[in-house]
Amino acid sequence: MKNINMTHKELVEKVSANLFKQIGKLESRRSWLAMRNYLEQLDSEQLRAMLKEEG
């Protein structure tokens, strides 16, 4: 699984990109920043789990 070797920052980027693909478009920059801040607080295992659920 390639997600195992990703850094925390790469995981945050990947999860946020996947979430926005599902949503379709950003509601606002403020909501995007809030979501990014939340993802930054998660540990790498939690981010990997989110990516695994999407796949």
C-alpha distances in whole Angstrom, upper triangle without the diagonal:
4,6,6,8,10,14,15,17,14,13,17,17,14,15,19,18,17,20,22,21,22,25,26,28,29,32,33,32,33,30,27,28,28,25,24,26,24,21,22,23,20,18,14,13,15,14,10,12,14,11,10,13,14,11
4,5,6,7,11,13,15,11,11,14,14,12,14,17,16,15,19,21,20,21,24,25,27,27,30,31,30,31,29,25,26,27,24,22,24,23,19,20,22,19,17,13,13,15,13,10,13,14,11,11,14,14,12
4,5,5,9,10,12,9,7,11,12,9,11,14,14,13,16,19,18,19,22,23,25,25,28,28,27,28,25,23,23,23,20,18,20,19,15,16,18,15,13,10,10,12,9,6,10,11,8,9,12,12,11
4,6,8,10,13,11,9,13,14,13,14,17,18,17,19,22,22,23,25,27,28,28,31,31,29,30,28,25,25,25,22,20,22,20,17,17,18,15,13,9,9,12,10,7,10,13,11,11,14,15,14
4,7,10,12,10,10,13,14,13,15,18,18,18,21,23,23,24,27,28,29,28,31,31,29,30,28,25,25,26,23,21,22,21,18,17,19,17,14,10,11,14,12,10,14,15,13,14,18,18,17
4,7,8,6,6,10,10,10,12,14,15,15,18,20,20,22,24,25,25,25,28,28,26,26,25,22,21,22,20,17,18,18,15,14,16,14,12,9,11,13,10,9,13,14,12,13,17,16,16
4,5,5,6,9,10,11,12,14,15,16,18,20,21,23,24,26,26,25,27,27,24,25,24,21,20,21,18,15,16,17,13,12,14,13,11,8,11,13,10,10,14,15,13,16,19,19,19
4,5,5,6,9,10,11,12,14,15,16,18,20,21,23,24,24,23,25,24,22,22,21,18,17,17,15,12,13,13,10,8,10,9,7,6,9,10,8,9,13,13,13,15,17,18,19
4,5,5,6,9,10,11,12,14,15,17,18,20,21,22,22,20,23,22,19,20,19,16,15,16,14,10,12,13,10,8,11,11,10,9,13,13,10,12,15,14,14,17,19,18,19
4,5,5,6,9,10,11,12,14,15,17,19,20,21,21,20,23,22,20,21,20,17,16,18,15,12,14,15,11,11,14,13,12,10,13,13,10,11,14,13,12,15,17,16,17
4,5,5,6,8,10,11,12,14,15,17,18,20,20,19,22,22,20,21,19,16,16,16,14,11,13,13,9,9,12,10,10,7,10,10,6,7,10,10,8,11,14,13,14
4,6,5,6,8,10,11,12,14,16,16,18,18,16,19,18,17,17,15,12,12,13,10,7,9,10,6,6,10,9,10,9,11,10,7,9,12,10,10,13,15,14,16
4,6,5,6,9,10,11,12,14,15,16,16,15,18,17,15,17,15,12,12,14,11,9,11,12,9,10,13,13,13,12,14,14,10,12,14,12,11,15,16,14,16
4,6,5,6,9,10,11,13,14,15,16,16,19,19,18,19,17,14,15,16,13,11,14,14,10,12,15,13,14,12,13,13,9,10,12,10,8,11,13,11,12
4,5,5,6,9,10,11,12,14,15,14,17,18,17,17,15,12,14,14,10,9,12,11,8,11,13,11,12,11,12,10,7,8,10,7,6,10,11,9,11
4,5,5,6,9,10,10,12,12,11,14,14,13,14,12,9,10,11,8,7,10,10,8,10,13,12,14,14,15,13,10,12,13,10,10,14,14,12,14
4,5,5,6,9,10,10,11,11,14,15,14,16,14,11,13,14,11,10,14,14,12,14,17,16,17,16,17,16,12,14,15,12,11,14,14,12,14
4,5,5,6,9,10,11,12,15,17,17,18,15,13,15,16,12,12,16,15,12,15,18,16,17,16,17,15,12,12,13,10,8,11,11,8,10
4,5,5,6,9,10,10,12,14,14,15,12,10,13,13,10,11,14,13,11,14,16,15,17,17,17,15,12,13,14,10,10,13,12,9,12
4,5,5,6,6,7,10,12,12,14,11,9,12,13,10,11,15,14,13,16,18,18,20,19,20,18,15,17,17,13,13,16,15,12,15
4,6,5,7,10,13,15,15,18,15,13,16,17,14,15,18,18,16,19,21,20,22,21,22,19,16,17,18,14,13,16,15,11,13
4,6,8,11,13,15,17,18,15,14,17,17,14,15,19,18,16,19,21,20,22,21,21,19,16,17,17,13,13,15,13,10,12
4,6,7,9,12,14,15,12,11,15,15,13,15,18,17,16,19,21,21,23,23,23,20,18,20,19,15,15,18,16,13,16
4,7,9,12,14,16,14,13,16,17,15,16,20,20,19,22,24,23,26,25,26,23,20,22,22,18,18,20,18,15,18
4,6,9,11,13,11,10,14,15,14,15,18,18,18,21,23,23,26,25,27,24,21,23,23,20,19,22,21,18,20
4,5,7,9,8,7,10,12,11,12,15,16,16,18,21,21,24,24,26,23,20,23,23,19,20,23,22,19,22
4,7,8,7,8,11,11,11,14,16,16,17,20,21,22,25,26,27,24,22,25,25,21,22,25,23,21,24
4,5,5,6,9,10,11,12,14,16,17,19,21,22,25,26,28,25,23,26,26,22,23,27,25,23,26
4,6,5,6,9,10,10,12,14,15,16,19,20,23,24,26,24,22,25,25,22,23,26,26,24,26
4,5,5,6,9,10,11,12,14,15,17,19,22,24,26,23,21,25,25,22,23,27,26,24,27
4,5,5,6,9,10,11,12,14,16,17,21,22,24,21,19,22,22,19,20,24,22,21,24
4,5,5,6,9,10,11,12,15,16,19,20,22,19,17,20,21,17,18,22,21,19,22
4,5,5,6,9,10,10,13,15,18,19,21,19,17,20,21,18,19,23,23,21,24
4,5,5,6,9,10,11,13,17,18,20,17,16,20,20,17,19,22,22,21,24
4,5,5,6,9,10,11,15,16,17,15,13,16,17,14,15,19,18,17,20
4,5,5,6,9,10,13,14,16,14,12,15,16,14,15,19,18,18,20
4,5,5,7,9,12,14,17,14,13,17,18,16,17,21,21,20,23
4,5,5,7,11,13,14,12,11,15,15,13,15,18,18,18,21
4,5,5,8,10,12,9,8,11,12,10,12,15,15,15,18
4,6,8,9,12,11,9,13,14,13,15,18,18,18,21
4,7,9,12,10,10,13,14,14,16,18,19,20,22
4,7,8,6,7,10,11,10,13,15,16,17,19
4,6,5,7,9,10,11,13,15,16,17,19
4,5,5,6,9,10,11,12,14,16,17
4,5,5,6,9,10,10,12,14,15
4,5,5,6,9,10,11,13,15
4,5,5,6,9,10,11,13
4,5,5,6,9,10,11
4,5,5,6,9,10
4,5,5,7,9
4,5,5,7
4,5,5
4,6
4
